[in-house]
Every structure is written in C-alpha cells, then in structure tokens.
Amino acid sequence: MATEQQSGETFSDTQRSGPYASAVNWMESLSETQFAYLLLTPALVLLGVIAVYPLVSTFSMSLFADQLTGSARLGEFVGLQNYVDLFTGARNYALPSQFLPTFSSEFPFVTNIYASALAVTLIFTVFSVLFETLIGFGQALILDQDFRGRRWVRVAIIIPWAVPIVIQGMIWYLMFQPNIGFLVGTSQNPALLNQLGLIGTTPLRNTADALFLIIVADVWKTSAFMALLILAGMQSIDRSLYDVAKVAGASRWQQFKLITFPLILPTVLVAMLFRTIDAMRVYGIIQTMAGCQTVPSLSCLVVTTFNTPLYGTSATVAFVTAGIIAVVVSVYIVNFASEGL
Amino acid sequence: MSSETPGAGLGSDDDDMERGPLGRWVDSAIKNPDRVYRAMFYVAMLFFLVTTLFPFYWLLVLALTPNNLIANMGLVPKGFNPEVFVAMFERVPFHLYMFNSFVLGITTTVLVLLIASLAGYVFGRLRFPGKGVLMLGILAISYFPPAAFLIPLFELFTGNTAISIGMVTISTPDLFNTPAPMVFPFSALFLPLSIFILTTFYGQIPDGLEDAARVEGTTRLGALFRVIVPLSAPGVATAGVLTFISVYNEFFFSFLMNNGEADSWAPIVAGILKYQGQFDTPYNLMAAASIVGVLPVAILVIIAQERIVSGLTAGALKE
C-alpha cells in the first residue's frame, strides 16, 4: 500500500525548488540529534504552554494574597503565608461555609477545609482503587477463560469504561435520587440498602453516603480498565508453566497461588499506581452526582475557590494537590528507572 | 483439562439412588472439582454482566416512563413513551452539544496524532542524548491534575495574560467560548498516551523498510508519513480511537472552559447538565439524553474493541 503511493512521488520531492526545497535540504542536513529535537518541538511547545507554564504560574500565584475587589485578581506578595494558613486551618474564613460544617458532622476529627478535602480525596482513592483492583481481578479471571460469546462479555465489561463522566454521574444520580426508584426508600418504607444501614433516605445530600455511592460509581466505571491490564498480564504468562504444574499434580488454587499471582503482581501494582494517580484528581463524578458542597475533594476545593474568586488560595490548594500526586508519580518513576528504561 | 483430576471415580456410585438431584450434583462435584469451577465461573460471569449492564437498563426504564409517573419505580417501565427521544431535543438542543463534542474530539484527535507521530517516530526510531529524560518528563507531566493548570490556562484563554517581548507587551487574545480553550488542554492531556502507543508501534517497523525508502530519495519526513505511518496503521487507529473517547468523556475542562451554551462550543457535559430545570426535574429526559449521549462511544467500543484493549494495555504497561 505504502510503496505504490511512494514510487510516484519520491522524485517530485527532490525536483521542487524554492522555499520547500531549501527546507527539505536544510532538514536533510541536520544531524540525528538535531532532527530528533526538531520533530519533538511541537510536542514540547504544546506541553510547555499547556502544562509546564501553568504549573509554574500556579506556584507563583500561590505566593500572593487573595484579592476579591478590583480588576487585579491577586493581592500583595505574601510568600508562603497561604500554605501556612492552609495547613493550620486559618483559611476557613474566606471559604463558602458549607465545606466544613457538612463534613465535620460526619467526621468530627477533621478540623479544617483543607484537611477535610484531603480526607475525602484519600478515602475515595484508597477504597476505589482497592475495589477496582479486586473486581478487575475477578473480571480478568472470567475473560481469561475460553467460552462462547467471550467477545460480547468483554464488550459488556468494557462499556462502562467508555461512558462519559457526566453521564456516569447522571446514571448514578438517577439511581439514588430519593422517590425515583427501588434503591432508595423513605423512612416509612425503607429500601433494602436503607435497612442494611448502607445509605440514608437522602443519600446524595449526606457526605458519607454520597462518598460511598461515588466510590461505587467509580468502581462500576473503572474496574474494566484494571481488568484489561490484569488480563494482559495473565495472557503474557507462559502456558507451559501450567502444564508442568498439572503434571506435578497442582490444584487450580495452587496454580493460581504459585504461578498466576506472583507473575502478574508487578502488572497489578503498576496498574494500581496508574489508578491511584487518576483517582486523586477526582472531580467530575462528584460535581454531577452530589455536588462539591456535599463531597469536597481537593480538585473541588480548587474549582470552588477559583470561582469565588480566591486566586491565591485556589492556586495554593492546586499546587499542594499537584505536589501530593508528584510524590506518587516519583515513586512510579523511581520504580520504572530501577527496572532499566 | 478435566481428565487428570485425581481421585475421580474412587467413591462408590451406589448412594446416588437415595439422594435428590442436588445431592447427586454435590456428590459428583466433590469427585470432579471442575464442575464446581464451571458453576462458579457462570455465576461470576452473570454477576459481572448484571452489575455492568443494569445501570443502562435503569436509564431505559426511566426514559420510557412518562415523567409524571416516575415515582417508586420497580424493574419495569410504567408505560411506554418513545416520544421522549424527540422531546429531549426540543427541551435542550442536545444534537448541537453532540456536534460540538464530535468537532472537539475530531480536532483534538487529528492534532494529537500529528504531534504524537513526530514524537513517537523520534522516541521509537532515533537515538539521541536526553531521550530517556524527555520520555520520563512527558510521562510525569501527564500525571499532574488538571486542577493544577486551571487558573493560568483560564487567564491565558480569556485574554488576561500579558506577554512581554522586550519592550512590547501584548495581551493574549480572548479565545473563551471558542474550541481553543478545550482543544489545547485536551491535546496536552491525552498526548502522552498516544506518544507511547505510537513509539511502541513505530519502533517495531524494520529499519530496512525505512532505509529502502531513503535510498530511493524520500525525505526524512516523507519516510515517516509514507512508510512508517501506513505500516503502523493499527497503532495509529488505536491512538486515534482512545484519544477520541477520552475527549468525548472528559469533564474538567469541558465543564469549566466555556459558558455552557451550545453556540459557544460547549460539549455534551453542559448539554446533560442543562436538563436540570429551575422549576422541574425531567428525569425521563435526563435518562433519554444519557442514552443518546452514550450511543456513539458504545458503538465505537463494539467496533473497535480490539484496538481499545491493545491500546490501553500497550499504553499503560510499556515494557
């Protein structure tokens, strides 16, 4: 396919003249290193403008006070005062009051907004990643078998992963909105989940209940991602190991424990790290299902303060969030580098 | 697989007569554990199918029930109201939001594929100092939360960032409510995944094919776009499909980088959220719009299943 197209056009390249030809000649004369950096320029410019510059700019904004009035968004230079205020809880005054009261009734040990957002984010991250791994593992074990209709089962398991976050939020909002369906009852007529004490009668307005349901919604959507990565790990295992194990009389459980599990463990850990990094950014599902007032995550806090607009505070929270994720990323990179890139 | 089960057939078969069907099944299951595994397998498969597909069925139940009847719903629709799929477009111009989502998705995909092709070629086929550091840098950048980029990008795209070049200070153009404040952040966000997918695919093309094209007089870029890219078509398709789905599904910048109106290039995020009215909550329309909004990606998953699976695993488990 490629060679046919190419044979007609190869000569025209060299025969053209003018700026195009001189550009081609200039490009041909570059060394391999120069050529490599030339081709990387678009990617580096894009990432520089959209990621590196904003990151640096966010940090420099976090060193300035908030300014609610006037055309300038930032007040005077205050150094690290925003960070000090954030960690000591002195920054509560400037924020919409919903953050602290809604949360502190559920978790009285959390005393300031930053700590409450951090707690929400960490609870979400730990439980969603844990259950996504377990359920993804189960799904991968199913998909690893040979059976008729496997392709369609795989489609069914992948589809939640492809659902837009806003629709994921809408689906779970419609499932747990009071009075709509059988999943949420009233105090006179409690539904099964109410009787079990898992959720109250207005679950999406209660921080603990909403956080629980948001974790369930995230597990529903993202387990498939874990399943696919774990499945890829399973299918890369040398099948002859299982033949040897069978000859030696190993049961299926022993085969799993002694062959499958240790061999896919590195894959699972990498996949969990990916999900951890992703889960710590959680925002969209919270915004659509329950709202940032009910379940304030770190990203929620950034957006709410940005909208207020408290640019100094917002930039501070944003940079701290990035810092926490950077710690997790560096764990990954150190791990990756030690394996030999 | 089942034939090697040790111990099968050792027990006596005489007791079978005195037990019921369940007892017989348990008995044979003890002798032949493969039957238990198979039963467990089907139970688990059924469980996963029900849990993944039930929420979609619930959308259908709510969409088909007229809104005034939506209360204490069971497992079946109360009524049959297919007109909801017309009514949803009358209340909110959802088709325009979907069009915007498609335009944003396709624009971003083209941009990402172009830039990632160049970068993937460099990382997959060239040797130069700084390669490992650059790859790790690009990987690391992609893991920072979008929230960390929000304020500067918002200021940049609303024309509030001043750039000083020597003595001249110019303000950035106000691009808010155009596709730009979404397309560029999307591209940066999803570029790394495509770079790693294409690096893997481009790196697998034998050097001889590229050398042959170069000997025939093809330019360096010509060799990339006429030899390497066509030969890596599955990889390019994978990166394209994943980028499109990622953009279609994105929430953060889709929600914050526009005013939520269809004529301001707001994508389906704003469209879905617009159904929540000030005076009423049309649950049936919300459900119908969710079904319509999911359809394009669901179809894409069914068609491009293999690409998605290989892309996710290749992109994430780069080894």
Interface residues (C-beta under 8 A of the other chain):
Chain A: M1 A2 Q5 Q6 S7 E9 T10 F11 D13 T14 V24 M27 E28 E32 T33 F35 A36 Y37 L39 L40 P42 A43 L46 L47 V49 I50 A51 V52 Y53 P54 L55 S57 T58 M61 R73 I135 G138 Q139 L141 I142 Q145 F147 R151 V153 R154 V155 A156 I157 I158 I159 P160 A162 V163 P164 I165 V166 I167 M170 I171 W172 L174 M175 Q177 N179 I180 G181 F182 W220 A224 F225 L228 L229 L231 A232 G233 K246 G249 S251 R252 T267 V270 A271 F274 I277 M280 R281 Y283 G284 I285 Q287 T288 L298 S299 V302 V303 F306 Y311 S314 A315 V317 A318 F319 T321 A322 I325 A326 V328 V329 I333 F336 A337 L341
Chain B: E4 P6 P33 Y37 F41 A44 M45 F48 L49 T51 T52 L53 P55 F56 W58 L59 L62 I70 A71 N72 M73 G74 L75 L114 I115 A116 L118 A119 Y121 V122 L126 R127 F128 P129 K131 G132 L134 M135 L136 I138 L139 A140 I141 S142 Y143 F144 P145 P146 A147 A148 F149 L150 I151 P152 L153 F154 E155 L156 N160 F184 P185 S187 A188 L191 I195 A213 E216 G217 T218 T219 R220 L221 G222 R226 V227 P230 L231 I245 Y248 N249 E250 F251 F252 S254 F255 L256 I268 V269 I272 L273 Y283 M286 A287 A289 S290 G293 V294 V297 A298 L300 V301 I302 Q305 I308 V309 L312 T313 A316 L317
